[in-house]
Amino acid sequence: MSTVETRWGSGANAEAIAAWDGPLYDRFVRFREIVTTGLGAHGEAALELVPPRTGQRVLDVGCGFGDTTQRIAELVGPTGEAMGVDAAARFIETARAEAAEAGVANARFEVADVQTTSFDERFDLAFSRMGTMFFANPVPAMRNVRQALVPGGRLVMVVWRRRIDNEWLYRAQEIVEGIVPRPDEYEEPTCGPGPFSMADADTTSAILLGAGFADVSLRRCDIPIVIGRDLDEAVDLVMAMGPAGEILRLAGDRAAHLHGQVDAALREGLAEFAGPDGVRAPASTWIVTAVAAG
Ligand SMILES: C[S@@+](CC[C@H](N)C(=O)[O-])C[C@H]1O[C@@H](n2cnc3c(N)ncnc32)[C@H](O)[C@@H]1O
């Protein structure tokens, strides 16, 4: 266990966990439909590349609301099992309640900081949709995931590719950075290394090899996503979440007077993606696969 002490509590990820269990949970609830539908196609592509098989035991890392955990539970069937883990207790509470309400008997959920948890159980497959980019130290975190797998067990995870191929996120970040000065000190907890921390193929493969995985491969997945039913919603989304939302959240009230200017600039910056079916932007992820060396 890490002994790092922070003003958010103890543990290397204490600050990120405070963010995920606090303001980021609230924002994910607000924009849940857009985020989970948008990411849904990328997650499904990962499940097609490495399909969970009947009877398998699958770990879902950073499971959030657990919609992917429920989906995996369906794919492995009643003789298999899916376990969703997330460091934020509020996500896990919601995931448990929703799986119970949906009558999914073979999905379980546990609160766990994957970086500091060594799992007692063994799984055939570890899956993650955007849940592995926020560890303070990714190598020990991914080593815990590897140790949770049977020898020869597989990893499949979806992570964002580079910023310039996710133009809507990057453009929003640049626009906000051009208007809102980044504060030297934050009152709010930050989310950890951030959505693009595994965008570089060499960095990510080095992390996985360092964690004891073999046969690492990264497959590019380009599927556009709808980021709002209209421009109003798309602007609200990027002001609340992602790199641009993070800058605004950390600046807090100090940037409140700039919100009108930010809103107008984002509206102009995202306008080209708006169409009759909503605001639809190119989105690019890596589907990373690896095998737990025996
Ligand atoms: C971008 S969200 C993705 C959630 C979900 N997988 C999805 O696709 O909707 C990232 C998730 O990783 C979780 N997370 C962040 N750091 C974590 C850690 N150290 N251990 C476990 N989960 C973590 C967050 O609480 C959050 O639910």
The ligand as an SDF file (V2000), in Angstrom:
LIG
                    3D

 27 29  0  0  0  0  0  0  0  0999 V2000
  -13.5660    8.1020  -18.0650 C   0  0  0  0  0  0  0  0  0  0  0  0
  -14.2810    7.1720  -16.7470 S   0  0  0  0  0  0  0  0  0  0  0  0
  -14.7570    5.6880  -17.6230 C   0  0  0  0  0  0  0  0  0  0  0  0
  -15.8580    4.9400  -16.9220 C   0  0  0  0  0  0  0  0  0  0  0  0
  -16.4110    3.7170  -17.6810 C   0  0  0  0  0  0  0  0  0  0  0  0
  -15.4060    2.7090  -17.9060 N   0  0  0  0  0  0  0  0  0  0  0  0
  -17.0620    4.1220  -18.9820 C   0  0  0  0  0  0  0  0  0  0  0  0
  -16.5200    3.8100  -20.0520 O   0  0  0  0  0  0  0  0  0  0  0  0
  -18.1300    4.7580  -18.9460 O   0  0  0  0  0  0  0  0  0  0  0  0
  -12.8600    6.6590  -15.8100 C   0  0  0  0  0  0  0  0  0  0  0  0
  -13.1870    5.7940  -14.6200 C   0  0  0  0  0  0  0  0  0  0  0  0
  -11.9570    5.3190  -14.0250 O   0  0  0  0  0  0  0  0  0  0  0  0
  -12.1200    5.3420  -12.6180 C   0  0  0  0  0  0  0  0  0  0  0  0
  -10.7850    5.3890  -11.9790 N   0  0  0  0  0  0  0  0  0  0  0  0
   -9.9240    6.4450  -11.9470 C   0  0  0  0  0  0  0  0  0  0  0  0
   -8.8300    6.1180  -11.2440 N   0  0  0  0  0  0  0  0  0  0  0  0
   -8.9960    4.8380  -10.8310 C   0  0  0  0  0  0  0  0  0  0  0  0
   -8.1930    3.9420  -10.0380 C   0  0  0  0  0  0  0  0  0  0  0  0
   -7.0040    4.3250   -9.5270 N   0  0  0  0  0  0  0  0  0  0  0  0
   -8.6650    2.6900   -9.8010 N   0  0  0  0  0  0  0  0  0  0  0  0
   -9.8810    2.3160  -10.2900 C   0  0  0  0  0  0  0  0  0  0  0  0
  -10.6770    3.1150  -11.0260 N   0  0  0  0  0  0  0  0  0  0  0  0
  -10.2410    4.3600  -11.3030 C   0  0  0  0  0  0  0  0  0  0  0  0
  -12.9560    6.5880  -12.3770 C   0  0  0  0  0  0  0  0  0  0  0  0
  -13.5550    6.6150  -11.0970 O   0  0  0  0  0  0  0  0  0  0  0  0
  -13.9560    6.5270  -13.5300 C   0  0  0  0  0  0  0  0  0  0  0  0
  -15.1160    5.8430  -13.1910 O   0  0  0  0  0  0  0  0  0  0  0  0
  1  2  1  0
  2  3  1  0
  2 10  1  0
  3  4  1  0
  4  5  1  0
  5  6  1  0
  5  7  1  0
  7  8  2  0
  7  9  1  0
 10 11  1  0
 11 12  1  0
 11 26  1  0
 12 13  1  0
 13 14  1  0
 13 24  1  0
 14 15  1  0
 14 23  1  0
 15 16  2  0
 16 17  1  0
 17 18  1  0
 17 23  2  0
 18 19  1  0
 18 20  2  0
 20 21  1  0
 21 22  2  0
 22 23  1  0
 24 25  1  0
 24 26  1  0
 26 27  1  0
M  CHG  2   2   1   9  -1
M  END
$$$$
